[in-house]
Amino acid sequence: ADQVGSKIAGLGEIAKHLGVTVPDGFVVSAAGYHRFMEYNDLQPEIDRRIQASDVESLDQIYRLSASIQQLVIGSSLPRDLKDAISEHLERLQRKEGRHLRLAVRSSARGEDLLNTSFAGQYRSVLNVSPENIFQAYKEIVASKYSLQAITYRLNRGVRDEDVAMSVGCLAMVQAVAGGVLYSRNPLDRGDGTVVINSVWGLPKSVVDGSTNPDTFIISRQNTRIVQKKEISAKHQKFICYPDEGICRVESLGDESLTPSLTDEQALELARLALQMEEFHGAPQDVEWAIGEDGTIIVLQCRPLGQIDIPGEKDRSTGIGAAPGSDVMGGGTTASPGAASGEVFIVTKDIDLLRFPKGAVLVAAQALPRWAPLLDRASAVVTEQGGFAGHLANVAREFGVPALFGVHGIMDVLKNGELITVDAPGLSIYRGRIESLLK
């Protein structure tokens, strides 16, 4: 894991010891990262730019991020590193065929650990042609200095020099369906279920919170029957372009309301989850895809953090709320708790710089790009997204209440309006409800 990062090391472990199907591929290791950095003498210049910036100011971090990423992407790969990548790429092409496309993914040292998941803070570049692998590699390395990655490291106390960016180069899976499963409920240690979120196409729309996914719940004691399922209207999906890259397309006809998994596939995923949990000795957060031939392919497996809120099950939802004060209900608890603040609607990057401390972050989608605001937001509310997405993961790590998938909330709430968000109660109230906050 020190050389290839926990993400890629984890895939290798479950493939070797459990026989789980994972994408074939190779990893440019921490040694390759250091070779690239030293060849271009990048670290001293990056250190100088960081030291010259006020890291307490988000607008300065924004400028710092852009300048360092441009510096990295504009640098050259040393010949020996290019030759090594080309050699392993040729091996992979011989195995996979001439139409090989790649998923180029971050696997940084310290990523995918319990309580420092770095979920969604680094880049992945999907469906990359072999001709563009060197550019994709540099983009992943540069994403170590994305706005969200820098602010995440600062908030979690992770030093820049302790993070070496390994990069996984994996055969791209042409997914029919995909998503994320949790071997246990992250919001309740005593809940004996496996929870699966799934969508049509690539799992990207689950992890980036841009779609309300289907949910399948299976008892850990009985993996022969689906205990509960909720099928969402999935109007969009991500697919691979024939040549390179991915695109979002509209789900047409009946597909949007059709379950993205069969019961048999959901049960097989649950059995895999329990197998991986037993192997690791801890609850697991697993990203997966179903290939065109129906094979289940594991794309990522990392420790799952769990939260228990004392007394949460015993309280009366909305206690003390004035009659008629409720604005809207529904959605999914992405991170537990209740909080109050003024509404601030974010729609574009510039909103990151204007966000006031203590406001409630309101957005159309639960995108990882909003993560830099979690140390300033009192709560998060979105129209789309599920509790298995990257932003939900980070919200739980930061202890910020989050309510996702509240349909129509962007049309109801106005900037500056004081509200109280009750995430476990799936409710939003006007004003400050003191008894609920206690």
C-alpha positions as CSV (number, residue, x, y, z in Angstrom):
1,A,0.0,0.0,0.0
2,D,2.9,2.4,0.6
3,Q,4.1,1.9,-3.0
4,V,0.8,1.7,-4.9
5,G,-1.8,3.2,-2.5
6,S,-4.6,1.5,-0.6
7,K,-7.0,1.6,-3.5
8,I,-5.0,-0.5,-5.9
9,A,-3.5,-2.6,-3.2
10,G,-7.0,-3.4,-2.0
11,L,-8.0,-4.6,-5.5
12,G,-4.9,-6.8,-5.7
13,E,-5.7,-8.4,-2.3
14,I,-9.3,-9.3,-3.0
15,A,-8.4,-10.7,-6.5
16,K,-5.5,-12.8,-5.1
17,H,-7.1,-14.1,-1.9
18,L,-10.8,-14.2,-2.7
19,G,-10.9,-14.7,-6.5
20,V,-13.1,-11.6,-6.9
21,T,-13.2,-10.2,-10.5
22,V,-11.4,-6.9,-10.7
23,P,-10.2,-4.9,-13.8
24,D,-6.9,-6.0,-15.2
25,G,-4.2,-3.3,-15.3
26,F,-1.1,-1.9,-13.8
27,V,-0.1,1.0,-11.4
28,V,2.4,3.7,-11.7
29,S,3.8,3.6,-8.2
30,A,5.0,6.1,-5.6
31,A,8.5,5.6,-7.0
32,G,7.2,6.7,-10.5
33,Y,5.6,9.7,-8.9
34,H,8.8,10.7,-7.1
35,R,10.8,10.2,-10.4
36,F,8.4,12.6,-12.2
37,M,8.5,15.2,-9.5
38,E,12.3,15.1,-9.2
39,Y,12.9,15.1,-13.0
40,N,11.0,18.4,-13.2
41,D,12.2,19.8,-9.8
42,L,8.6,20.3,-8.9
43,Q,8.5,19.9,-5.2
44,P,10.6,22.9,-4.2
45,E,8.5,25.2,-6.5
46,I,5.2,23.7,-5.1
47,D,6.5,24.2,-1.5
48,R,7.4,27.8,-2.3
49,R,4.0,28.6,-3.7
50,I,2.2,26.9,-0.7
51,Q,4.4,28.9,1.8
52,A,3.6,32.1,0.0
53,S,-0.2,31.6,0.2
54,D,-2.6,32.2,3.0
55,V,-4.1,28.8,3.4
56,E,-6.8,30.2,5.6
57,S,-8.3,32.0,2.7
58,L,-10.3,30.0,0.2
59,D,-9.9,32.4,-2.7
60,Q,-6.1,32.1,-2.2
61,I,-6.3,28.3,-2.1
62,Y,-8.3,28.5,-5.3
63,R,-5.6,30.5,-7.1
64,L,-2.9,28.3,-5.6
65,S,-4.7,25.1,-6.8
66,A,-5.0,26.4,-10.4
67,S,-1.3,27.5,-10.6
68,I,0.1,24.2,-9.2
69,Q,-2.1,22.1,-11.4
70,Q,-1.0,24.0,-14.5
71,L,2.6,23.6,-13.4
72,V,2.2,19.8,-13.1
73,I,0.3,19.3,-16.3
74,G,2.8,21.4,-18.2
75,S,5.8,19.3,-17.1
76,S,7.4,16.4,-19.0
77,L,7.6,12.8,-18.1
78,P,11.2,11.4,-17.9
79,R,12.0,8.9,-20.7
80,D,12.5,5.9,-18.4
81,L,9.1,6.5,-16.8
82,K,7.4,6.8,-20.2
83,D,9.1,3.6,-21.4
84,A,8.0,1.7,-18.3
85,I,4.4,2.9,-18.8
86,S,4.5,2.0,-22.5
87,E,5.9,-1.5,-21.8
88,H,3.1,-2.3,-19.4
89,L,0.5,-0.7,-21.6
90,E,1.6,-3.0,-24.5
91,R,1.3,-6.1,-22.2
92,L,-2.3,-5.0,-21.2
93,Q,-3.2,-4.5,-24.9
94,R,-2.1,-8.0,-25.8
95,K,-4.4,-9.3,-23.0
96,E,-7.4,-7.1,-23.6
97,G,-7.3,-6.6,-27.4
98,R,-6.6,-3.7,-29.7
99,H,-9.6,-1.7,-28.6
100,L,-8.4,-1.3,-25.1
101,R,-9.6,1.8,-23.2
102,L,-8.5,2.7,-19.7
103,A,-9.8,4.0,-16.4
104,V,-6.9,6.1,-15.0
105,R,-7.5,6.5,-11.3
106,S,-5.9,8.1,-8.3
107,S,-4.4,5.7,-5.7
108,A,-2.6,8.1,-3.4
109,R,-0.8,7.1,-0.2
110,G,-3.3,7.7,2.6
111,E,-6.4,7.5,0.3
112,D,-9.2,5.1,1.1
113,L,-8.4,4.8,4.8
114,L,-10.9,4.9,7.6
115,N,-11.8,8.5,8.5
116,T,-9.5,9.9,5.7
117,S,-11.2,8.4,2.7
118,F,-10.4,11.4,0.4
119,A,-13.7,10.3,-1.3
120,G,-14.0,12.1,-4.6
121,Q,-11.2,14.6,-3.8
122,Y,-8.8,13.4,-6.5
123,R,-9.6,12.8,-10.2
124,S,-10.4,9.8,-12.3
125,V,-10.2,10.0,-16.0
126,L,-12.4,7.3,-17.7
127,N,-12.4,5.6,-21.1
128,V,-8.9,6.9,-22.0
129,S,-7.3,5.8,-25.3
130,P,-3.7,4.3,-25.0
131,E,-2.5,7.4,-27.0
132,N,-3.6,9.7,-24.2
133,I,-2.3,7.8,-21.2
134,F,0.6,10.1,-20.4
135,Q,-1.7,13.2,-20.4
136,A,-4.2,11.4,-18.2
137,Y,-1.4,10.4,-15.8
138,K,-0.3,14.0,-15.3
139,E,-4.0,15.1,-14.8
140,I,-4.3,12.6,-11.9
141,V,-1.0,13.7,-10.3
142,A,-2.1,17.3,-10.7
143,S,-5.4,16.5,-8.9
144,K,-3.4,16.1,-5.7
145,Y,-3.6,19.9,-5.8
146,S,-7.3,20.3,-6.6
147,L,-9.1,22.8,-4.5
148,Q,-11.0,20.0,-2.7
149,A,-7.9,17.9,-2.1
150,I,-5.9,20.8,-0.6
151,T,-8.7,21.9,1.7
152,Y,-9.4,18.2,2.7
153,R,-5.8,17.7,3.6
154,L,-5.7,20.9,5.6
155,N,-8.9,20.0,7.5
156,R,-7.8,16.5,8.2
157,G,-4.2,17.5,9.2
158,V,-2.6,15.5,6.4
159,R,0.8,17.0,5.3
160,D,1.4,17.5,1.6
161,E,4.8,15.8,1.7
162,D,3.2,12.7,3.1
163,V,1.0,12.1,0.0
164,A,2.6,10.3,-2.9
165,M,0.3,10.0,-5.9
166,S,0.3,6.5,-7.3
167,V,-1.9,6.1,-10.4
168,G,-3.9,3.0,-11.4
169,C,-4.2,2.3,-15.2
170,L,-7.1,-0.2,-15.4
171,A,-9.0,-1.8,-18.3
172,M,-12.2,0.2,-18.7
173,V,-15.4,-1.6,-17.8
174,Q,-18.3,-1.0,-20.3
175,A,-20.8,-1.1,-17.5
176,V,-24.5,-2.0,-18.0
177,A,-25.1,-1.0,-14.4
178,G,-23.0,0.1,-11.5
179,G,-23.0,1.6,-8.1
180,V,-21.9,1.4,-4.5
181,L,-22.7,-1.1,-1.7
182,Y,-22.1,-0.9,2.0
183,S,-21.7,-4.2,3.9
184,R,-23.3,-2.5,6.9
185,N,-25.5,0.6,7.4
186,P,-23.0,3.5,8.0
187,L,-25.7,5.3,10.0
188,D,-26.5,2.5,12.4
189,R,-24.1,-0.1,13.8
190,G,-26.9,-2.3,15.0
191,D,-28.6,-2.5,11.6
192,G,-28.0,-6.0,10.2
193,T,-28.3,-5.2,6.5
194,V,-26.3,-4.8,3.4
195,V,-27.3,-1.6,1.5
196,I,-26.8,-1.3,-2.3
197,N,-27.2,1.9,-4.4
198,S,-27.3,1.3,-8.2
199,V,-27.9,3.0,-11.5
200,W,-27.9,2.2,-15.2
201,G,-24.6,2.7,-16.9
202,L,-21.4,3.6,-15.2
203,P,-21.4,4.0,-11.3
204,K,-20.2,7.6,-11.7
205,S,-23.7,9.0,-11.1
206,V,-23.9,7.2,-7.7
207,V,-20.5,8.3,-6.5
208,D,-20.7,11.9,-7.7
209,G,-24.3,12.3,-6.4
210,S,-25.8,13.5,-9.7
211,T,-28.7,10.9,-9.7
212,N,-31.1,9.5,-7.2
213,P,-30.2,5.8,-7.3
214,D,-32.1,2.6,-6.8
215,T,-31.7,1.1,-3.3
216,F,-31.7,-2.6,-2.4
217,I,-31.6,-3.7,1.2
218,I,-30.6,-7.3,2.0
219,S,-30.5,-8.9,5.5
220,R,-27.0,-10.1,6.5
221,Q,-28.6,-13.2,8.0
222,N,-30.5,-14.1,4.9
223,T,-28.9,-13.4,1.5
224,R,-31.5,-15.4,-0.3
225,I,-34.2,-12.7,-0.5
226,V,-34.2,-8.9,-1.1
227,Q,-35.7,-7.4,2.1
228,K,-36.6,-4.0,0.6
229,K,-36.1,-2.1,-2.6
230,E,-36.8,1.5,-3.7
231,I,-36.7,2.2,-7.4
232,S,-36.0,5.8,-8.3
233,A,-36.7,7.6,-11.6
234,K,-33.2,7.5,-13.2
235,H,-33.5,10.0,-16.0
236,Q,-29.8,10.1,-16.9
237,K,-26.9,7.7,-17.1
238,F,-23.2,7.9,-17.9
239,I,-21.9,5.7,-20.8
240,C,-18.6,5.4,-22.7
241,Y,-18.2,7.2,-26.0
242,P,-17.2,4.7,-28.8
243,D,-13.8,6.3,-29.2
244,E,-12.9,8.0,-26.0
245,G,-14.3,9.7,-22.9
246,I,-17.7,9.4,-21.3
247,C,-21.0,11.3,-21.7
248,R,-24.3,11.7,-19.8
249,V,-27.3,10.6,-21.8
250,E,-31.0,10.7,-21.1
251,S,-32.6,7.4,-20.0
252,L,-35.4,6.9,-22.5
253,G,-38.7,5.1,-22.3
254,D,-39.3,2.6,-19.5
255,E,-35.6,2.2,-18.6
256,S,-35.7,5.1,-16.1
257,L,-38.2,3.4,-13.9
258,T,-36.9,-0.1,-14.4
259,P,-34.8,-1.6,-11.6
260,S,-31.1,-1.3,-12.5
261,L,-30.4,-4.7,-10.9
262,T,-32.2,-8.0,-10.8
263,D,-32.9,-9.5,-7.4
264,E,-30.4,-12.2,-8.2
265,Q,-27.7,-9.7,-9.0
266,A,-28.4,-7.7,-5.8
267,L,-28.2,-10.9,-3.7
268,E,-24.9,-11.9,-5.3
269,L,-23.5,-8.4,-4.5
270,A,-24.6,-8.8,-0.9
271,R,-22.8,-12.2,-0.7
272,L,-19.7,-10.6,-2.1
273,A,-19.9,-7.8,0.4
274,L,-20.0,-10.2,3.3
275,Q,-17.1,-12.1,1.9
276,M,-15.0,-9.0,1.6
277,E,-15.9,-7.8,5.1
278,E,-14.9,-11.2,6.6
279,F,-11.6,-11.0,4.7
280,H,-10.8,-7.5,5.9
281,G,-12.3,-7.9,9.4
282,A,-14.2,-4.6,9.1
283,P,-17.3,-3.2,7.3
284,Q,-16.6,-2.3,3.6
285,D,-17.5,0.4,1.1
286,V,-17.4,-1.2,-2.4
287,E,-17.8,0.4,-5.8
288,W,-18.8,-2.2,-8.5
289,A,-20.0,-2.5,-12.0
290,I,-21.8,-5.2,-14.1
291,G,-20.2,-5.9,-17.4
292,E,-21.9,-6.5,-20.7
293,D,-21.7,-10.3,-20.1
294,G,-23.3,-10.0,-16.7
295,T,-20.1,-10.4,-14.7
296,I,-19.9,-8.4,-11.4
297,I,-16.6,-6.5,-11.3
298,V,-15.3,-4.8,-8.2
299,L,-13.7,-1.4,-8.9
300,Q,-12.9,-0.3,-5.4
301,C,-13.0,-1.7,-1.8
302,R,-12.3,0.4,1.2
303,P,-13.1,0.5,5.0
304,L,-16.6,1.9,5.8
305,G,-16.9,4.4,8.6
306,Q,-20.0,4.0,10.8
307,I,-21.8,6.6,13.0
308,D,-24.0,6.2,15.9
309,I,-25.9,9.2,17.3
310,P,-26.8,8.7,21.0
311,G,-30.6,8.8,21.5
312,E,-31.4,9.3,17.8
313,K,-33.8,6.4,17.7
314,D,-35.7,7.6,20.8
315,R,-36.4,11.2,19.9
316,S,-39.6,12.5,18.4
317,T,-38.9,13.8,14.9
318,G,-39.5,17.6,14.7
319,I,-40.2,18.0,18.4
320,G,-41.0,21.6,19.2
321,A,-41.5,22.7,15.6
322,A,-44.2,25.3,15.2
323,P,-47.3,24.2,13.2
324,G,-46.8,25.0,9.5
325,S,-43.1,25.7,9.9
326,D,-42.1,22.6,7.9
327,V,-40.9,23.5,4.4
328,M,-40.4,20.1,2.9
329,G,-39.8,16.5,3.7
330,G,-38.4,13.3,2.1
331,G,-35.1,12.4,0.6
332,T,-32.3,10.3,2.2
333,T,-30.2,10.9,5.3
334,A,-26.7,11.1,4.0
335,S,-25.2,12.3,7.3
336,P,-27.1,12.4,10.6
337,G,-27.8,15.3,12.9
338,A,-29.7,18.6,12.9
339,A,-28.5,22.1,12.3
340,S,-29.7,25.6,11.5
341,G,-28.5,28.4,9.3
342,E,-29.3,30.7,6.5
343,V,-29.7,29.2,3.0
344,F,-26.9,29.7,0.5
345,I,-27.6,28.1,-2.9
346,V,-24.5,27.0,-4.9
347,T,-24.6,26.5,-8.6
348,K,-21.1,27.4,-9.9
349,D,-17.4,27.5,-8.7
350,I,-17.5,31.2,-7.9
351,D,-20.1,30.4,-5.2
352,L,-17.4,28.6,-3.3
353,L,-15.6,31.9,-2.6
354,R,-18.8,33.7,-1.5
355,F,-20.1,31.0,0.9
356,P,-20.6,32.4,4.4
357,K,-19.6,30.5,7.5
358,G,-22.5,28.7,9.2
359,A,-24.8,28.8,6.2
360,V,-26.8,25.8,4.9
361,L,-25.3,24.6,1.6
362,V,-28.2,24.0,-0.9
363,A,-27.4,22.5,-4.3
364,A,-29.1,20.6,-7.2
365,Q,-26.6,17.7,-7.0
366,A,-24.5,16.2,-4.3
367,L,-21.2,16.8,-6.2
368,P,-17.7,16.2,-4.7
369,R,-16.8,19.8,-5.9
370,W,-18.8,21.2,-2.9
371,A,-16.6,19.4,-0.4
372,P,-14.3,22.4,0.3
373,L,-17.4,24.1,2.0
374,L,-18.0,21.4,4.5
375,D,-15.8,23.0,7.2
376,R,-17.9,26.1,6.9
377,A,-21.4,24.7,6.3
378,S,-23.8,24.0,9.1
379,A,-25.7,21.5,6.9
380,V,-26.1,20.3,3.3
381,V,-29.4,19.8,1.3
382,T,-29.5,18.6,-2.3
383,E,-32.2,17.7,-4.8
384,Q,-30.2,14.6,-6.1
385,G,-27.8,12.1,-4.7
386,G,-27.7,9.2,-2.3
387,F,-26.0,8.4,0.9
388,A,-23.3,6.3,-0.8
389,G,-21.9,9.2,-2.8
390,H,-18.5,10.9,-2.2
391,L,-20.0,14.0,-0.7
392,A,-22.0,12.0,1.7
393,N,-18.9,10.1,2.8
394,V,-17.0,13.4,3.4
395,A,-20.0,15.0,5.2
396,R,-20.1,12.0,7.7
397,E,-16.3,12.4,8.2
398,F,-16.8,16.1,9.0
399,G,-19.9,15.5,11.1
400,V,-22.1,17.8,9.0
401,P,-25.8,16.9,8.8
402,A,-26.8,16.2,5.2
403,L,-30.2,15.5,3.5
404,F,-29.9,14.4,-0.1
405,G,-32.5,13.7,-2.8
406,V,-35.1,16.2,-1.7
407,H,-37.1,16.7,-4.9
408,G,-37.9,20.4,-5.8
409,I,-36.1,21.9,-2.9
410,M,-34.2,24.4,-5.1
411,D,-37.5,26.0,-6.1
412,V,-38.7,26.3,-2.5
413,L,-35.7,27.7,-0.6
414,K,-34.4,31.2,-1.1
415,N,-31.0,32.6,-0.3
416,G,-30.8,34.1,3.2
417,E,-33.8,32.3,4.5
418,L,-33.2,30.8,8.0
419,I,-34.0,27.1,8.2
420,T,-33.4,24.1,10.4
421,V,-32.4,20.8,8.7
422,D,-33.4,17.5,10.5
423,A,-31.4,15.0,8.5
424,P,-32.6,11.8,10.3
425,G,-36.2,13.1,10.3
426,L,-36.1,13.8,6.6
427,S,-37.4,17.3,7.3
428,I,-36.6,21.0,6.7
429,Y,-38.3,23.7,8.8
430,R,-38.4,27.5,8.6
431,G,-36.7,29.3,11.4
432,R,-34.5,28.0,14.2
433,I,-36.1,25.1,16.1
434,E,-34.1,25.2,19.3
435,S,-35.7,22.1,20.9
436,L,-34.9,20.0,17.8
437,L,-31.3,21.3,17.7
438,K,-30.8,20.2,21.4
